[in-house]
Amino acid sequence: PIVPYESGWLAAAFDQHAGLVIYHDSERTWAFDVCTNTWTRLQDHPETSLLWSGALVYDIDSDMTVSFGWEKVAVFDADTNSWTERDYPTDNAGRPLASVSETDWRPISGVAYDPVSGLIVATTAQDRILRSYDVETNTWTEIGVVPTPSEQDSSLNLLGYLPALDRFIVTPNVSGMTFLVDPRTGTTSVISTSSPGYPLYTGFRGTIWQTSDSPIVDYYRSCSLCEFSAQSLAWDNCYTRDDNFPPSLAATSSESRGRVIDAIVEDTINDRLLFIGFHGYSKPDTWSFDQTTNEWTPIPFAITD
């Protein structure tokens, strides 16, 4: 059977209301039922989906999953199994908020849900502006500009929300400093501890996922899983890729940096992390990871239509 594969960066989100992981690749949308560990193919994508297939985030307030693509936003309703496309707003010069072309490279470079305001917060790669997005009214609001300490920094990565401090974690791509940004005022605090896996001169290479406590980061260069601690204000609890990793995750003799993970999802119902859709295989693996015991459990593919 056809299986979900090769979706790209941050291609899954956990719909807490439905108990489903919503996952999209370049061709279709899938749902993973965390109670039965089974996949369901929901729908095939039209050709226009290449414009909106991108970072996914579940908006608890509206009970919708939102995809922020290169050219458009799309909202997925799990109840009706349907995507609705939306255009990005434009400035006075007619330029859309986000765009990707040979002459205009401004993709959305990170999204996270803000549980206090009930809005989604996003960054764009080039203008370093933090913005909130209201799914129900389809409106964008500027929060503030995140400073960058190095002239070489060409983009920002929004890594996630830290509920213990009510701050978003943002990192520029080259200097690798860790910024804590107040989502209400845009005020930025700089943490002396650099983010793992930096510098990234050629852009972000890795997968991030927002958990209930802090962002989990899988960095392609550092080949490790790390969390940002609200207590120590540093990246710690790093779990390095070693022999304990499943074979499909660990680096091979020809790969010194390991593999890139398509999506990391926190399953709050079963208290586990799900690793979904690994690059480089004709059939992707799905594994669960217990953060308390550091144990991996393979999840055999079971697919229903």
Disulfide bonds with the S-S distance in Angstrom:
Cys226-Cys238 2.03
